[in-house]
């Protein structure tokens, strides 16, 4: 009698464990389903190369000048190929650990990335000649009166937007280095 009760309990435990495993597999499949069905929607990627390969995007603008105070590779990369190409790269300040540089490119002039850096007060806005391109440079302050600057310009079919917690000097060097 005791053996039957133990056997019944063991079978119940095994069937419970199998059900949990099946449930986990089903939830994983449901999580991956939107990515498989609709390739190209905005999602995270681990590297610039992964974006190139998975979304077949050839022109990804990455600076050749990169201040040492920022982490490389980007701490986060978001990209999409539908309904239009858009890439957002975030970089952390090595000392502070917070997001201090965001570079985005989009094949739509209306795309504005939801950035973690917001200029609260623009103190100066100027048209700037960036290696023959018409750019708009804005200088101001973010929260805690921290200096911030941003620049945007059109490069071929893309609008490039860079925002940085800093004065505009490094920002302009970064932007200059992105143009061949």
C-alpha positions in Angstrom: 0.0 0.0 0.0 2.8 2.4 0.9 4.5 1.6 -2.4 1.4 2.6 -4.3 1.1 5.9 -2.5 4.8 6.7 -3.1 4.5 5.7 -6.7 1.4 7.9 -7.1 3.2 10.9 -5.5 6.2 10.3 -7.7 4.1 10.2 -10.9 2.3 13.3 -9.8 5.6 15.1 -9.2 7.0 14.0 -12.6 3.8 15.0 -14.4 3.9 18.4 -12.6 7.5 18.9 -13.6 6.8 18.0 -17.2 3.8 20.4 -17.3 6.1 23.2 -16.0 8.7 22.5 -18.6 6.1 22.5 -21.4 4.7 25.8 -20.1 8.2 27.3 -20.1 8.7 26.2 -23.7 5.3 27.5 -24.8 6.0 30.9 -23.2 9.4 31.1 -24.9 7.8 30.4 -28.3 5.2 33.0 -27.6 7.9 35.5 -26.7 9.9 34.8 -30.0 6.8 34.7 -32.2 6.5 38.4 -32.9 10.2 38.6 -33.8 9.9 35.6 -36.2 6.7 36.7 -37.8 7.5 40.4 -38.2 11.2 40.7 -38.9 12.5 44.2 -38.9 10.5 45.7 -36.0 12.4 47.8 -33.4 14.3 45.6 -31.0 17.6 45.4 -29.2 20.8 44.0 -30.8 24.1 43.1 -29.2 26.4 44.7 -31.8 26.6 46.9 -34.9 27.6 43.8 -36.9 24.5 42.0 -35.8 22.3 44.9 -37.0 24.2 44.8 -40.4 23.7 41.0 -40.7 20.1 40.5 -39.4 18.5 43.7 -40.9 20.8 43.9 -44.0 21.6 47.5 -43.4 24.8 48.5 -45.2 25.2 52.1 -44.2 25.6 52.4 -40.4 27.2 55.6 -39.3 29.6 55.1 -36.5 32.2 57.7 -35.4 35.9 57.2 -36.0 36.6 59.8 -33.3 35.4 58.6 -29.9 36.3 60.3 -26.6 37.8 57.9 -24.1 35.2 58.8 -21.4 32.6 56.7 -23.2 32.2 53.0 -23.3 32.7 51.1 -26.5 30.8 49.1 -27.7 27.5 50.9 -27.3 25.7 49.9 -24.1 22.4 49.5 -26.0 21.6 49.3 -29.7 18.0 49.5 -31.0 17.3 49.0 -34.6 14.5 48.4 -37.1 14.1 48.0 -40.9 10.3 48.4 -41.0 8.5 50.7 -41.7 11.8 52.5 -42.3 15.4 52.0 -41.2 16.3 53.4 -37.8 19.2 52.8 -35.5 19.8 54.2 -32.0 23.1 53.6 -30.1 23.5 54.6 -26.5 26.9 55.1 -24.8 27.7 55.3 -21.1 30.1 57.7 -19.4 32.8 55.4 -17.9 33.1 57.3 -14.6 29.4 58.1 -13.9 27.9 55.0 -15.5 24.9 57.0 -17.0 23.9 57.4 -20.6 25.9 60.4 -21.9 25.9 60.0 -25.7 23.2 58.9 -28.1 23.7 58.5 -31.8 20.7 57.8 -34.1 20.1 57.5 -37.8 16.8 57.1 -39.5 15.5 57.0 -43.0 12.6 59.2 -42.0 13.0 62.9 -41.1 10.1 62.6 -38.6 11.8 59.9 -36.5 12.8 61.3 -33.1 14.3 58.7 -30.7 13.0 58.6 -27.2 16.3 59.6 -25.7 17.5 59.4 -22.1 19.2 62.7 -22.6 16.9 65.7 -22.8 18.0 69.3 -23.2 15.7 71.2 -20.8 16.8 74.7 -21.9 18.3 75.5 -25.3 20.7 78.5 -24.8 22.0 78.7 -28.4 20.7 77.3 -31.7 22.8 77.8 -34.9 23.0 76.6 -38.4 26.4 74.8 -38.7 28.4 73.8 -41.7 29.5 70.2 -41.1 31.9 69.3 -43.9 29.6 70.9 -46.4 26.3 69.6 -44.9 23.8 71.9 -43.4 23.5 70.9 -39.7 21.6 72.4 -36.8 23.6 72.6 -33.6 21.9 73.3 -30.3 23.6 74.0 -27.0 21.9 74.1 -23.6 21.5 72.4 -20.3 20.1 69.1 -19.1 18.9 68.3 -15.6 21.1 69.4 -12.8 22.4 72.3 -15.0 24.6 69.8 -16.8 25.9 71.1 -20.2 24.3 69.3 -23.2 24.5 69.7 -26.9 22.9 68.1 -29.9 23.4 68.2 -33.7 21.4 66.9 -36.6 22.0 66.7 -40.3 20.9 64.8 -43.4 23.4 62.2 -44.7 22.2 60.7 -48.0 18.8 59.1 -47.2 19.4 59.3 -43.4 18.8 61.9 -40.8 21.7 61.7 -38.2 21.0 63.0 -34.7 23.6 63.1 -31.9 22.9 64.3 -28.4 25.5 64.4 -25.7 26.0 65.5 -22.1 28.8 67.9 -22.8 29.8 71.2 -24.4 29.7 71.1 -28.2 33.4 70.7 -28.9 33.5 66.9 -28.6 30.1 66.6 -30.2 31.3 68.4 -33.3 34.5 66.2 -33.4 32.3 63.1 -33.2 29.9 64.3 -35.9 32.9 65.3 -38.2 34.3 61.8 -37.9 31.1 60.2 -39.1 31.3 61.8 -42.5 33.6 60.2 -45.1 
